[in-house]
Protein backbone atom coordinates (compact mmCIF):
# COMPACT_ATOMS: atom_id res chain seq x y z
CA UNK A 1 0.00 0.00 0.00
CA UNK A 2 2.82 2.39 0.82
CA UNK A 3 4.58 1.74 -2.48
CA UNK A 4 1.29 2.07 -4.37
CA UNK A 5 0.58 5.35 -2.59
CA UNK A 6 3.97 6.79 -3.52
CA UNK A 7 3.49 5.76 -7.17
CA UNK A 8 0.03 7.34 -7.28
CA UNK A 9 1.46 10.52 -5.70
CA UNK A 10 3.86 10.83 -8.63
CA UNK A 11 0.82 11.53 -10.80
CA UNK A 12 -1.41 13.35 -8.32
CA UNK A 13 1.10 15.95 -7.08
CA UNK A 14 1.83 17.42 -10.56
CA UNK A 15 -1.90 17.28 -11.36
CA UNK A 16 -2.72 19.26 -8.21
CA UNK A 17 0.02 21.78 -8.99
CA UNK A 18 -1.39 22.36 -12.47
CA UNK A 19 -4.83 23.12 -11.02
CA UNK A 20 -3.53 26.39 -9.53
CA UNK A 21 -1.65 28.90 -11.76
CA UNK A 22 0.27 30.33 -8.79
CA UNK A 23 1.63 26.95 -7.55
CA UNK A 24 4.65 24.99 -8.66
CA UNK A 25 4.81 21.88 -6.46
CA UNK A 26 7.34 19.17 -7.24
CA UNK A 27 7.74 15.78 -5.62
CA UNK A 28 11.42 15.08 -5.01
CA UNK A 29 12.82 11.86 -3.53
CA UNK A 30 16.51 12.77 -3.43
CA UNK A 31 16.59 16.17 -1.69
CA UNK A 32 14.87 15.60 1.63
CA UNK A 33 15.75 12.71 3.93
CA UNK A 34 12.86 13.68 6.21
CA UNK A 35 10.52 12.41 3.51
CA UNK A 36 11.82 8.86 3.97
CA UNK A 37 11.62 9.19 7.74
CA UNK A 38 8.01 10.29 7.32
CA UNK A 39 7.21 7.23 5.16
CA UNK A 40 8.83 4.88 7.68
CA UNK A 41 6.89 6.56 10.49
CA UNK A 42 3.60 6.23 8.60
CA UNK A 43 4.28 2.55 7.87
CA UNK A 44 5.20 1.81 11.50
CA UNK A 45 2.33 3.77 13.02
CA UNK A 46 -0.26 2.27 10.66
CA UNK A 47 1.02 -1.26 11.18
CA UNK A 48 0.99 -0.96 14.98
CA UNK A 49 -2.47 0.62 15.13
CA UNK A 50 -4.00 -1.77 12.59
CA UNK A 51 -2.48 -4.85 14.19
CA UNK A 52 -3.08 -3.95 17.85
CA UNK A 53 -6.81 -4.68 17.99
CA UNK A 54 -6.77 -8.16 16.39
CA UNK A 55 -3.65 -9.05 18.39
CA UNK A 56 -5.21 -8.12 21.72
CA UNK A 57 -8.53 -9.65 20.64
CA UNK A 58 -7.01 -13.04 19.82
CA UNK A 59 -4.76 -13.18 22.88
CA UNK A 60 -7.73 -12.48 25.15
CA UNK A 61 -9.16 -15.99 24.55
CA UNK A 62 -8.63 -18.74 27.13
CA UNK A 63 -6.79 -21.80 25.69
CA UNK A 64 -9.22 -24.20 27.44
CA UNK A 65 -12.28 -22.62 25.86
CA UNK A 66 -10.63 -22.69 22.45
CA UNK A 67 -9.83 -26.44 22.76
CA UNK A 68 -13.36 -27.18 23.94
CA UNK A 69 -14.79 -25.28 20.95
CA UNK A 70 -16.88 -22.94 23.09
CA UNK A 71 -15.22 -19.75 21.79
CA UNK A 72 -16.77 -18.09 18.73
CA UNK A 73 -14.56 -16.62 16.03
CA UNK A 74 -15.31 -14.57 12.94
CA UNK A 75 -18.36 -12.61 11.96
CA UNK A 76 -19.15 -8.97 12.64
CA UNK A 77 -18.57 -7.36 16.03
CA UNK A 78 -19.04 -3.85 17.48
CA UNK A 79 -15.62 -2.59 16.42
CA UNK A 80 -16.26 -3.68 12.85
CA UNK A 81 -19.58 -1.85 12.82
CA UNK A 82 -17.99 1.31 14.22
CA UNK A 83 -15.21 1.32 11.61
CA UNK A 84 -17.64 0.67 8.76
CA UNK A 85 -19.92 3.46 10.00
CA UNK A 86 -16.92 5.80 10.12
CA UNK A 87 -15.91 4.84 6.58
CA UNK A 88 -19.34 5.56 5.16
CA UNK A 89 -19.60 8.80 7.13
CA UNK A 90 -16.36 10.02 5.52
CA UNK A 91 -17.61 8.96 2.10
CA UNK A 92 -20.87 10.83 2.60
CA UNK A 93 -19.06 13.97 3.79
CA UNK A 94 -16.94 14.01 0.63
CA UNK A 95 -19.97 13.44 -1.63
CA UNK A 96 -22.08 16.13 0.06
CA UNK A 97 -19.26 18.69 -0.04
CA UNK A 98 -18.75 17.95 -3.73
CA UNK A 99 -22.47 18.50 -4.40
CA UNK A 100 -22.52 21.73 -2.35
CA UNK A 101 -19.52 23.20 -4.17
CA UNK A 102 -21.11 22.26 -7.50
CA UNK A 103 -24.28 24.11 -6.47
CA UNK A 104 -22.16 27.04 -5.32
CA UNK A 105 -20.43 27.22 -8.69
CA UNK A 106 -23.82 27.47 -10.42
CA UNK A 107 -25.04 30.06 -7.88
CA UNK A 108 -22.00 32.30 -8.34
CA UNK A 109 -22.08 31.93 -12.12
CA UNK A 110 -25.71 33.06 -12.28
CA UNK A 111 -25.40 35.76 -9.59
CA UNK A 112 -26.13 39.33 -10.69
CA UNK A 113 -23.01 41.32 -9.77
CA UNK A 114 -24.74 44.64 -10.46
CA UNK A 115 -22.64 45.17 -13.58
CA UNK A 116 -21.34 43.15 -16.50
CA UNK A 117 -17.63 42.37 -16.84
CA UNK A 118 -18.05 39.88 -19.68
CA UNK A 119 -16.39 41.10 -22.84
CA UNK A 120 -14.74 44.03 -21.02
CA UNK A 121 -11.09 45.10 -21.24
CA UNK A 122 -9.57 47.82 -19.07
CA UNK A 123 -6.51 49.80 -20.21
CA UNK A 124 -4.57 52.17 -17.93
CA UNK A 125 -2.89 55.44 -19.00
CA UNK A 126 -0.46 57.72 -17.19
CA UNK A 127 -1.63 60.91 -18.90
CA UNK A 128 -4.62 62.26 -20.79
CA UNK A 129 -2.70 62.81 -24.04
CA UNK A 130 -1.93 59.08 -24.33
CA UNK A 131 -5.56 58.35 -23.49
CA UNK A 132 -6.93 60.61 -26.23
CA UNK A 133 -4.61 59.33 -28.93
CA UNK A 134 -5.38 55.70 -28.05
CA UNK A 135 -9.10 56.40 -27.90
CA UNK A 136 -9.02 57.19 -31.63
CA UNK A 137 -7.64 53.69 -32.28
CA UNK A 138 -10.49 52.17 -30.28
CA UNK A 139 -13.08 54.32 -32.01
CA UNK A 140 -11.97 53.11 -35.46
CA UNK A 141 -12.56 49.40 -34.75
CA UNK A 142 -16.13 48.37 -35.67
CA UNK A 143 -15.95 45.20 -33.52
CA UNK A 144 -15.78 47.32 -30.36
CA UNK A 145 -19.34 47.76 -29.14
CA UNK A 146 -18.76 50.60 -26.70
CA UNK A 147 -16.03 52.32 -24.68
CA UNK A 148 -15.80 54.82 -21.85
CA UNK A 149 -13.25 56.64 -19.73
CA UNK A 150 -12.90 56.94 -15.98
CA UNK A 151 -10.46 58.11 -13.34
CA UNK A 152 -10.85 54.93 -11.30
CA UNK A 153 -11.85 51.38 -12.20
CA UNK A 154 -14.23 48.82 -10.68
CA UNK A 155 -11.66 46.10 -10.14
CA UNK A 156 -8.70 48.35 -9.35
CA UNK A 157 -7.96 51.90 -8.38
CA UNK A 158 -11.17 53.12 -6.72
CA UNK A 159 -10.84 55.11 -3.50
CA UNK A 160 -12.50 54.69 -0.11
CA UNK A 161 -13.32 57.75 2.02
CA UNK A 162 -15.66 58.65 4.90
CA UNK A 163 -18.98 60.18 3.84
CA UNK A 164 -21.21 62.19 6.20
CA UNK A 165 -24.95 62.68 6.21
CA UNK A 166 -26.51 64.55 9.13
CA UNK A 167 -25.05 62.91 12.25
CA UNK A 168 -23.97 59.68 10.52
CA UNK A 169 -20.65 58.84 8.88
CA UNK A 170 -19.63 55.73 6.93
CA UNK A 171 -16.74 54.72 4.70
CA UNK A 172 -17.76 54.38 1.06
CA UNK A 173 -16.12 53.21 -2.15
CA UNK A 174 -15.93 56.11 -4.58
CA UNK A 175 -15.73 55.58 -8.32
CA UNK A 176 -15.02 58.56 -10.60
CA UNK A 177 -16.49 57.87 -14.03
CA UNK A 178 -16.86 59.62 -17.36
CA UNK A 179 -19.36 59.71 -20.21
CA UNK A 180 -21.02 56.42 -21.11
CA UNK A 181 -19.22 54.48 -18.35
CA UNK A 182 -22.47 53.73 -16.51
CA UNK A 183 -24.00 52.26 -19.67
CA UNK A 184 -20.84 50.46 -20.82
CA UNK A 185 -20.55 48.57 -17.53
CA UNK A 186 -24.30 47.94 -17.48
CA UNK A 187 -24.96 49.40 -14.03
CA UNK A 188 -28.64 49.28 -13.10
CA UNK A 189 -30.31 52.59 -12.25
CA UNK A 190 -33.20 51.98 -9.83
CA UNK A 191 -34.31 55.52 -9.04
CA UNK A 192 -33.59 59.08 -10.16
CA UNK A 193 -31.38 59.87 -13.14
CA UNK A 194 -27.91 59.38 -14.50
CA UNK A 195 -25.29 62.06 -15.14
CA UNK A 196 -25.97 64.66 -17.83
CA UNK A 197 -23.26 64.88 -20.48
CA UNK A 198 -20.79 67.76 -19.89
CA UNK A 199 -22.90 69.09 -17.02
CA UNK A 200 -20.78 71.32 -14.77
CA UNK A 201 -23.32 70.97 -11.97
CA UNK A 202 -23.14 67.18 -12.07
CA UNK A 203 -19.32 67.29 -12.09
CA UNK A 204 -19.32 69.60 -9.10
CA UNK A 205 -21.99 68.23 -6.78
CA UNK A 206 -24.07 65.31 -8.16
CA UNK A 207 -23.60 61.67 -7.15
CA UNK A 208 -25.25 58.31 -7.79
CA UNK A 209 -25.31 56.01 -4.74
CA UNK A 210 -25.85 52.29 -4.28
CA UNK A 211 -28.63 50.49 -2.43
CA UNK A 212 -26.15 49.66 0.35
CA UNK A 213 -25.49 53.35 0.97
CA UNK A 214 -29.24 53.96 1.18
CA UNK A 215 -29.49 51.13 3.72
CA UNK A 216 -26.61 52.22 5.96
CA UNK A 217 -27.85 55.82 6.16
CA UNK A 218 -31.45 54.65 6.59
CA UNK A 219 -32.91 56.94 3.91
CA UNK A 220 -36.57 56.60 3.02
CA UNK A 221 -36.24 59.27 0.30
CA UNK A 222 -32.64 59.08 -0.98
CA UNK A 223 -32.99 61.53 -3.89
CA UNK A 224 -31.84 65.01 -2.90
CA UNK A 225 -29.98 63.83 0.22
CA UNK A 226 -26.96 65.98 1.07
CA UNK A 227 -23.60 64.29 1.66
CA UNK A 228 -20.35 65.78 2.91
CA UNK A 229 -17.14 64.41 1.43
CA UNK A 230 -13.70 65.19 2.80
CA UNK A 231 -15.38 67.33 5.51
CA UNK A 232 -16.01 70.25 3.16
CA UNK A 233 -17.34 69.08 -0.24
CA UNK A 234 -21.18 69.06 -0.45
CA UNK A 235 -22.70 66.43 -2.74
CA UNK A 236 -26.32 65.69 -3.62
CA UNK A 237 -27.88 62.35 -4.54
CA UNK A 238 -29.47 62.37 -8.02
CA UNK A 239 -29.77 58.62 -8.57
CA UNK A 240 -29.81 55.23 -6.86
CA UNK A 241 -28.19 52.20 -8.48
CA UNK A 242 -28.30 48.47 -7.77
CA UNK A 243 -25.60 47.17 -5.43
CA UNK A 244 -22.36 46.25 -7.18
CA UNK A 245 -19.94 43.57 -5.96
CA UNK A 246 -16.81 45.68 -6.52
CA UNK A 247 -14.69 43.20 -4.53
CA UNK A 248 -16.20 40.15 -6.18
CA UNK A 249 -17.59 37.61 -3.72
CA UNK A 250 -14.61 37.66 -1.38
CA UNK A 251 -15.59 40.66 0.76
CA UNK A 252 -18.85 42.27 1.96
CA UNK A 253 -20.50 44.86 -0.28
CA UNK A 254 -19.48 48.41 0.67
CA UNK A 255 -21.57 51.54 0.15
CA UNK A 256 -20.71 52.82 -3.33
CA UNK A 257 -20.83 56.36 -4.70
CA UNK A 258 -20.30 57.39 -8.33
CA UNK A 259 -19.03 60.85 -9.26
CA UNK A 260 -18.90 62.42 -12.71
CA UNK A 261 -15.46 63.71 -13.74
CA UNK A 262 -14.18 65.58 -16.85
CA UNK A 263 -12.08 63.92 -19.54
CA UNK A 264 -8.90 65.53 -18.18
CA UNK A 265 -9.09 63.19 -15.17
CA UNK A 266 -9.36 59.95 -17.16
CA UNK A 267 -6.79 57.23 -16.47
CA UNK A 268 -8.73 54.14 -17.53
CA UNK A 269 -10.30 53.25 -20.84
CA UNK A 270 -12.94 50.52 -20.65
CA UNK A 271 -13.66 48.67 -23.90
CA UNK A 272 -16.65 46.39 -24.41
CA UNK A 273 -16.89 43.73 -27.14
CA UNK A 274 -18.68 40.45 -27.67
CA UNK A 275 -17.18 37.49 -25.81
CA UNK A 276 -16.52 35.73 -29.14
CA UNK A 277 -14.36 38.65 -30.38
CA UNK A 278 -12.66 39.43 -27.07
CA UNK A 279 -9.36 37.63 -27.73
CA UNK A 280 -8.98 39.21 -31.18
CA UNK A 281 -9.88 42.63 -29.81
CA UNK A 282 -7.26 42.32 -27.08
CA UNK A 283 -4.63 41.28 -29.64
CA UNK A 284 -5.60 44.28 -31.75
CA UNK A 285 -5.36 46.63 -28.76
CA UNK A 286 -1.97 45.24 -27.75
CA UNK A 287 -0.64 45.54 -31.30
CA UNK A 288 -1.75 49.17 -31.58
CA UNK A 289 -0.32 49.89 -28.14
CA UNK A 290 3.12 48.61 -29.14
CA UNK A 291 2.99 50.78 -32.26
CA UNK A 292 1.99 53.94 -30.38
CA UNK A 293 3.92 53.37 -27.13
CA UNK A 294 6.86 51.07 -27.94
CA UNK A 295 8.64 51.89 -24.68
CA UNK A 296 5.69 51.09 -22.41
CA UNK A 297 4.28 47.75 -21.30
CA UNK A 298 0.74 47.05 -22.47
CA UNK A 299 -1.65 47.63 -19.57
CA UNK A 300 -4.77 45.93 -20.96
CA UNK A 301 -6.52 43.52 -18.63
CA UNK A 302 -9.59 41.31 -18.94
CA UNK A 303 -12.00 42.60 -16.33
CA UNK A 304 -13.65 39.24 -15.72
CA UNK A 305 -10.46 37.76 -14.23
CA UNK A 306 -11.99 38.19 -10.76
CA UNK A 307 -14.96 36.09 -11.84
CA UNK A 308 -12.66 33.55 -13.48
CA UNK A 309 -10.72 33.22 -10.23
CA UNK A 310 -13.90 32.41 -8.31
CA UNK A 311 -14.85 29.85 -10.97
CA UNK A 312 -11.35 28.32 -10.75
CA UNK A 313 -11.61 27.94 -6.96
CA UNK A 314 -15.05 26.34 -7.26
CA UNK A 315 -13.93 23.98 -10.01
CA UNK A 316 -10.75 22.88 -8.23
CA UNK A 317 -12.41 22.35 -4.85
CA UNK A 318 -15.11 20.36 -6.64
CA UNK A 319 -12.44 18.19 -8.27
CA UNK A 320 -10.73 17.54 -4.94
CA UNK A 321 -13.88 16.58 -3.07
CA UNK A 322 -15.08 14.59 -6.08
CA UNK A 323 -11.83 12.62 -6.10
CA UNK A 324 -11.95 12.13 -2.34
CA UNK A 325 -15.58 11.03 -2.57
CA UNK A 326 -14.84 8.41 -5.22
CA UNK A 327 -11.85 6.99 -3.32
CA UNK A 328 -13.60 7.02 0.07
CA UNK A 329 -16.73 5.40 -1.37
CA UNK A 330 -14.66 2.77 -3.17
CA UNK A 331 -12.82 1.87 0.06
CA UNK A 332 -16.09 1.77 2.01
CA UNK A 333 -17.69 -0.50 -0.57
CA UNK A 334 -14.72 -2.89 -0.38
CA UNK A 335 -15.02 -3.02 3.41
CA UNK A 336 -18.76 -3.50 3.23
CA UNK A 337 -18.46 -6.35 0.71
CA UNK A 338 -15.88 -8.12 2.86
CA UNK A 339 -17.94 -7.83 6.03
CA UNK A 340 -21.12 -8.95 4.27
CA UNK A 341 -19.28 -11.98 2.92
CA UNK A 342 -18.03 -12.93 6.40
CA UNK A 343 -21.46 -12.38 7.93
CA UNK A 344 -23.15 -14.54 5.30
CA UNK A 345 -20.65 -17.37 5.78
CA UNK A 346 -21.35 -17.29 9.51
CA UNK A 347 -25.12 -17.40 9.05
CA UNK A 348 -25.51 -19.83 6.15
CA UNK A 349 -26.88 -22.64 8.36
CA UNK A 350 -29.34 -20.18 9.94
CA UNK A 351 -30.46 -19.16 6.45
CA UNK A 352 -30.91 -22.85 5.48
CA UNK A 353 -32.99 -23.62 8.58
CA UNK A 354 -35.18 -20.56 8.02
CA UNK A 355 -35.79 -21.61 4.40
CA UNK A 356 -36.79 -25.10 5.51
CA UNK A 357 -39.25 -23.52 7.93
CA UNK A 358 -40.80 -21.53 5.08
CA UNK A 359 -39.01 -18.15 5.14
CA UNK A 360 -39.26 -16.23 1.83
CA UNK A 361 -36.30 -14.83 -0.10
CA UNK A 362 -37.42 -11.28 0.72
CA UNK A 363 -37.59 -12.08 4.44
CA UNK A 364 -34.12 -13.64 4.38
CA UNK A 365 -32.65 -10.65 2.50
CA UNK A 366 -34.18 -8.33 5.10
CA UNK A 367 -32.60 -10.33 7.94
CA UNK A 368 -29.20 -10.36 6.28
CA UNK A 369 -29.34 -6.66 5.30
CA UNK A 370 -30.82 -5.30 8.51
CA UNK A 371 -27.54 -4.70 10.34
CA UNK A 372 -25.95 -2.97 7.35
CA UNK A 373 -28.99 -0.80 6.69
CA UNK A 374 -28.76 0.42 10.29
CA UNK A 375 -25.06 1.16 9.79
CA UNK A 376 -25.79 3.15 6.61
CA UNK A 377 -28.57 5.12 8.31
CA UNK A 378 -26.32 6.01 11.27
CA UNK A 379 -23.55 6.97 8.86
CA UNK A 380 -26.04 9.14 6.96
CA UNK A 381 -26.96 11.06 10.11
CA UNK A 382 -23.34 11.51 11.25
CA UNK A 383 -22.11 12.39 7.75
CA UNK A 384 -24.94 14.89 7.19
CA UNK A 385 -24.30 16.73 10.45
CA UNK A 386 -20.54 16.91 9.97
CA UNK A 387 -20.78 17.86 6.29
CA UNK A 388 -23.26 20.65 7.10
CA UNK A 389 -20.80 22.11 9.60
CA UNK A 390 -17.81 21.65 7.29
CA UNK A 391 -19.59 23.06 4.23
CA UNK A 392 -20.49 26.23 6.11
CA UNK A 393 -16.97 26.58 7.50
CA UNK A 394 -15.29 26.04 4.11
CA UNK A 395 -17.63 28.45 2.33
CA UNK A 396 -17.14 31.21 4.90
CA UNK A 397 -13.37 30.75 4.78
CA UNK A 398 -13.34 31.38 1.04
CA UNK A 399 -16.29 33.63 0.19
CA UNK A 400 -18.55 36.18 1.81
CA UNK A 401 -21.37 35.38 -0.60
CA UNK A 402 -22.07 31.72 -1.25
CA UNK A 403 -24.87 29.19 -1.48
CA UNK A 404 -26.20 27.62 1.72
CA UNK A 405 -26.42 23.81 1.76
CA UNK A 406 -29.97 22.74 1.02
CA UNK A 407 -32.00 19.64 1.77
CA UNK A 408 -31.54 18.34 -1.77
CA UNK A 409 -27.75 18.39 -1.34
CA UNK A 410 -28.03 15.92 1.52
CA UNK A 411 -30.93 13.87 0.15
CA UNK A 412 -29.29 13.29 -3.25
CA UNK A 413 -25.93 12.42 -1.66
CA UNK A 414 -27.45 9.99 0.85
CA UNK A 415 -29.52 8.36 -1.88
CA UNK A 416 -26.44 7.95 -4.07
CA UNK A 417 -24.45 6.36 -1.26
CA UNK A 418 -27.30 4.02 -0.33
CA UNK A 419 -27.76 2.91 -3.94
CA UNK A 420 -24.03 2.19 -4.29
CA UNK A 421 -23.92 0.28 -0.99
CA UNK A 422 -27.05 -1.76 -1.64
CA UNK A 423 -25.94 -2.57 -5.18
CA UNK A 424 -22.67 -3.84 -3.72
CA UNK A 425 -24.23 -6.32 -1.30
CA UNK A 426 -27.54 -7.18 -2.95
CA UNK A 427 -26.12 -9.82 -5.33
CA UNK A 428 -24.17 -11.49 -2.53
CA UNK A 429 -27.16 -11.45 -0.18
CA UNK A 430 -29.58 -12.62 -2.87
CA UNK A 431 -27.29 -15.52 -3.75
CA UNK A 432 -27.17 -16.58 -0.11
CA UNK A 433 -30.95 -16.25 0.31
CA UNK A 434 -31.69 -18.38 -2.75
CA UNK A 435 -29.10 -21.09 -2.00
CA UNK A 436 -30.31 -24.66 -1.54
CA UNK A 437 -31.05 -25.28 2.18
CA UNK A 438 -29.90 -28.90 1.78
CA UNK A 439 -26.36 -27.79 0.92
CA UNK A 440 -26.14 -25.02 3.55
CA UNK A 441 -27.40 -27.23 6.40
CA UNK A 442 -25.08 -30.13 5.49
CA UNK A 443 -22.02 -27.84 5.31
CA UNK A 444 -19.75 -28.25 8.34
Buried (B, 14 or more C-beta within 10 A) or exposed (E): EEEEEEEEEEEEEBEBBEBEEEEEEEEEEEEEEEBEEEBEEEEEEEEEEEEEEEEEEEEEEEEEEEEEEEEEEEEBEEEBBEEBBBBBBBBBBBBBBBBBBBBBBEBBEEBEBBBBBBBBBBBBBEEBEBBBEBBEBBEEBEEBEBBBBBBBBBBEBBEEEEBBBEEEEBEBBBBBBBBBBBEBBBBBBBBBEBBBEEEEEBBEBBBBBBBBBBEBBEBEEBBEBEBBBEEEEEBBBBBBBBBBBBBBBBEEBBBBBBBBBBEEBBBBBBBBBEEEBBEEBBEBBBEBBEEEBEEEEBBBBBBBBBBEBBBBBBBBBBBBBBBBBBBBBEEBBEBBBEBBEBBBEBBBBBBBEBBEEEBEEEEBBBBBBEBBBEBBBBBBEBBBEBBBEBBBEBBEEBBBBBBEBEEEBBEBBBEBBBEBBBEBBEEBBBEBBEBEBEEBBEEE
